Amino acid sequence: MKIGMFTDSYFPQINGVTYTISLWKRKLLERGHEVKVVFPSSENYEEGENEFGVKSVSFPFYDGYRIGLPQKISDKIGELDLIHTHSPFSVSFLGAYISRKRNIPRVSTHHTFPEDYIDYLVSKKMLKKSLIYLYRRWEKRFFNSAEVVTVPSKVIKEEMNKKGVRKIEVLENGVNRDFFKPSNPVFKEKFGNKLIGYSGRHSKEKNLSDIINVAKRFPEYTFLLGGNGPYRSNYKKMASDLENVKLLGFLDREKLPSFYSSIDVFVFPSIAETQGLVALEANACGTPVVGADKKALTETIVDGVNGYKYEPGDIDELEEKIEKVLESKGELSQKSKDYIKNHSVKSSIKKLINIYERITEGV
């Protein structure tokens, strides 16, 4: 099958969307499918085989993101059996246009809620409401024009249904269990044996202030915050007086299994997750998670199995849940590894191919 993936998020951006698309591409190739990826080009990333960057400009309101510009791409990508769009913006709109023009079936995946990032664009309340209203009208029209819409969790399916989006199927991103597994805890050699951590984007909606605030309650533990992002300087300032909070900066992906294996608890206070893939990656390495009881994390984290949930902003409850994990780390570690067996990328790709086959065959 010849598949065209159109996305507005791709390398050199580092996030769950880019890694998921890259992983799905690789797994589909291993199964004999041909996959072409169309994305906003960047001078910091060299196109690989079957990767097609369209001209783009930087997005001034959110560091690292780029906006693809209208461009003729049909001749470059050649024949396609199916188009898979991964966002409702310019590059994916190009994919939807080609789908309609060539009469090629289209799958569309909803990875994130752009409304959660509106604070980066405007500060006035009325203008925010207007932009959200316009976006949601466009979002509904865009997704409903696809044959199938996939979302990574049941919670997000319910939210999208409320917005009027139909034909939705739950398809988890999936964890690469061959890569994410218990590994040598080398971070303990540098930072000590008592570690609590987070790795991911440093942005406002990730709500890392909760981690910084709770660190004051655990002076005997070192809190490691890996990653980078537009709000990093704010978090660095918040933690400036805390000796037990270390901002590590960007961590190479090859280091993540060791990072997860080195910490006793992965704290995930984000309030804007559609699945929370990093939580499952930590679980695959045997590390329980304490995460915000918001959006998809309400489903991803099962209390007493792979960790515990807490009400974001409630530092007393966050402290309590961290202590509960520390008290039963061994038991929760094994449960976390067992839990992840049902969330592998192998099963996700199997379901994805089934969706592709159904819509290309008109079933």
N, C-alpha and C positions, 0 to 999 in steps of 0.2 A: 504494500500500500504506500502511495506517495502522499506524505502529510506535510502541510505548510503550517508552521506555528508562527503567529504574529503576536508580538509582545511589546509593550512600552517599558518594560523593566528587564534588563539583561546586563551581562557583564560590560563594563567593570563594576557595575553596582553589585553590592554584596548584601543579599537579603534572602528570605525564604522563597520568594517567587523565582528569583534567578536560579537558585540552586535546584528548585523543583523542576523547572523547565529543562535545565541541563541534565538532570538525572533521568527524567522521562525520555528525553531525546536519546540518551545513551542506552537505556533499557529497550527502547523501541528498535534501535539499530541492531542490538544484539539478537532481536527476534526477527530480523530480516526486513524490517520496514525502512523506507527512505524518508528521512526527516530533514526539512529545511526550516531554518529559523530566520525571521525578519524582525529587525529591532533597530532602535535609534543608534546610529554610529557614534563612536567616540574615538578621539585621537589616542586615548589611553588603553584601547583594546584592539587587538589585531584579529580580524575575522578568521575563523577557522573554516574547516570544510563544511560546505552547505550552510554557511551563515552569511546573511545578506544585510549589511547595515545601510539604512537609509539616512540621508542627510538630516542633521538635527541641530538644535540649539539647546543650550543649558536652561534649565528651569530655575529662575532666580529665587524662588521662594522656598525651595527644598534642596539642600545641597546634595549633589551626586546624581540627580535625576535630569533626564534630557527629554525634549519633545521632538518627535519625528516630524519631518516636513513632508507635504504632499510630493509624491514622486512616482514615476512610472517604474514598476518593478516586475510586471508580468513576464517580460521577455527573459529576465534574469532567472526567475524561479522555475520557469518551464511548466510542464504539466503537473497537475495535482489531483488526487482523488478526494481529498478532504482538507478543510481548513479548520484550524483550532486557534481561536483568539483568546488571549489571556488578560485582557483589560478592556475597558470601554473607551479608550482614548485614540489618539491619532493613528498610530501604527496598526492597532487592532481594527480601527475603522477602515483602514486600507484593506485589511484582510476581509472584512465584511463586504466591502465594495467588490473585491475580486470574486468573492463567493457568489454574490448576486449576479454579477456580470457574466460569469462563466457557468452559472447554475451548478456550483459545487456545494455539497452539504457542509454545514459548519457546526462545530461544537464550540461553546464559549465557557471559559472557567472564570468564576468570581473568586479572586484571591484576597481582596482587601476592600475596606470601606473608605473611599476617598473623603467622605464627610468627616471622618475622624481626624483629617489633616487640614481642615478648613482654617484653623487658627494660624497656620503658616501663611495664609493668603490675605486675610482681612481680620480686623479687630472689631469693627462695628457690628452690633448684633443684628440690625435689620438687613445689612448687606449679606451677612452670613446666611440668614434665613432665605434670602432671595437666591443666592448661589446654590444652596442645598436643594431648594425647590426645582430650579432649572436642571441641576444635575440629575436628580431623581427621575424627572420626566424623560431625560435622555437615556438614563440607565435602563429604565423599564423598556423603552422602545428598542434599544440595542440588544439586550439579552433576549427579549421575546422574538427577535428576528432569527435566532439560531434554532437549529433542530433540537439540540439538547444543551442545557446549562448545567455545569457541574459545580458543586461547592464542597469544601473539605469537611463539613460537619453538619449534623442535623439541626443544631441551633441556628446556623447561618441559613440553612434552607428555610426555616420558619420565618426568619427576618426578611428574606427575599420574597417569600410568598406574600407577606404582609404588604410589600411594596408593589405587588401585582405582577411579579415575575413568575412565569410558569415553566413547565417541562424541566423541572430541576431534579437532578440525581446527585446523591451524596457520593463523592469520590475523594477519599483521603489522599493527601500528598504522598504519604508513605515514607518510612524510614529505611535507609540503606543499612541493614543489619550486618552486612559484610564489612562495613566501614565503622559504624558506631557500635562499639562493644567495649567491655571492660579493658582498660589499657594501663600501661605503666603510669602511675600517678606522679609524674616528674615535677609538677607544680608544688608538691609537698616539700621537695628538696630545697626550694628557694623560700617558700612562704610559711613552712611549718605544717604540722599535722591537723590543725583545727581550721578548716577552711569552709566558707560559705560563698557561693558565687552566682554570677549572672554573665551571660554572653549574648550579645545581640546589638541591635541598633540603639544608639543613645539619642532618643527623641522624646518629645514631651509626652506622647501617648503611651510610651513604655513605662512611665510613672516610676522611674528609678529613685525618686525622692523617698519612697517608702523603704527601700533597701538602706539608704543612707541613714534614715531616721531610726530604723530598727537596729542598725549596727551599734548604736550607743548602748543598747541593752545587752550586747554580747562582747564585752571588751576582751575576753579571752580568745575570740575567734577573729581571723582575718577575713575580710570581705573583698573578694576579687571581682572587679567589674570589667569584663572584656568587651571590646567593641568600640565603635565610633559613631558619630552622627551629629546632626545640627544642634543638639542640646547639650553636647558634651561639656562645654565650658561652664554651663549652668550647674551641672552635676558636680563638676570639679570644684567649683566655688562652694557648693553646699558641704562638700566633704573635706574642705581644706583644713579643718581643725581636728579631724579624726585620723589618728595614726593607724587604726585598724581597717581603713578603707583604701584600697589600691585600685586606681584606674589604669588598666594594663594597655589600653589602646587596642587597635585591631589585632585579632588573633587569626593566623593562617588556619584554614580549614583542617589541615593535617594535624594541627595541635588540639583540635576540639575534643576528640575522644580522650586524650590524656587530661585535658582540663576538666571535663565532666567527671572522669574517674578520680580526680584529685579532691573534689569538694564533697562535703558531707550532705549539703542541701543545695539544690538549685532554686533560687528565689526568682519568681517570674511575675512581677506586679503589673504587667501590661493590661490595659483596658480596651485594646483594639485588635484582638486576635480573631482570625477566622478558623484557625486550628491550633496554632501554638506549636509549631514543629520542633522548636528547640527543646520544649519540655519533653517530647517523646524521644529526642536524641539523647537527652540526659538520662532518661529512664533506660534506654538501651545499653547505657554504660553502667547501669546499676545504681543511679543516683535519683532519689526521690525528689519531688518538686513541691514547693509551696507557692501557689499562684493565685492571682486575683479571681474572684468569683464573678467574672464578667465575660460576656460574649462566649466564644467557643471554649474558653478554659473551664467553663462550668461543666462541659462535657468531656474535655480532654483529661482533666484531673478527676480521679475517682477517690474520694476520701478514704483513707485507710488502705488503699491498694497501691497507687503509684505516687501518693503524696497527700496533700491537704489543700483546701481552698480557704481564702480569707476575704473579708470585705475590704476592698482597696481603700486606703486612707486610715484604716483602723490598725494602728501600730501595736496596740495591746493584743489584738487577735493575731496579728502576724507573728509577734513574739511567741505567743502560745503555740501556734501551729509549727513554728520552727523547732521549738522545744519538743513537741510531740514526735517529730521526725527524728530528732537526735536521740530520743529515748528508745526508739525502735528501729534504728537505722538498718541493722542486719536483716530483720524481717521484711521491711519495706523495700530494701535493695533487691531481694530475691523476687518479691511480688512485682516490682517494677520491670525486671527483666522478663518475667512471665507475661506481664500485661502487654509488652511491646510486640510479642509474637503475632498478635492479631492486627498489627498496624504496619506491616512491612510494605516496602515499595513493590515487591513481587506481586502481592495480591492487588495493589492499586493498578499496576500495569495490566494485569489480566482483565480487570474490570474496564479499564480505559479502552483496550483493544476490542472488547465486546461491544462497547458503545460505538466505536468507530465502525465496526462491521455492521451493526444494526442500521445505522443511518445511511451508510453507503449502499446498503442493499434495500433501503426503503422500508425496513421493517418497523 
